[in-house]
């Protein structure tokens, strides 16, 4: 099982997060590094992947939150995708 720990402070933009996920999960070359492409590619994941998010004051408008929502949606469609509870930094 692959575990991806995503720390909000390590990414300057949503595109950075999307690129990182694509690289870690070895998405195909046509992966477009956008939220729709993320959802589509997560739907094709065949091996279990757990996502853990570490955030610092992430609100619903934060691009990091948009990625989390897409992963949540993908987890509803693909049982190989699991999101662990967020861990708030002190």
Residue, then its C-alpha position, 0 to 999 in steps of 0.5 A: x500500500x502506498x501512503x502519500x503524506x501531503x504537507x500544505x507548506x511544501x506546495x506553493x500552488x494547487x498545480x504543485x500538489x497535482x504534479x506531485x500526486x501524478x509523479x508519486x502515483x505514476x500517472x500516464x503521460x497524458x495526465x493534465x495536472x488539473x482537478x478533472x484529470x486528477x479525478x479521472x486518473x484516481x479512478x484508474x488506480x488499481x493498488x491501494x493508496x492512502x492520502x494523509x494531509x497536514x495543513x496549517x489553516x486550510x480553508x474551503x477556498x484554499x487550492x489545497x482544499x480543492x485537491x482534498x475534495x477531489x480525492x474525497x470524491x474519487x474515494x467514493x468511486x474507487x475503494x483503492x483510494x483512502x483519505x486519512x484524517x487531516x493533521x493540523x500543524x501546531 
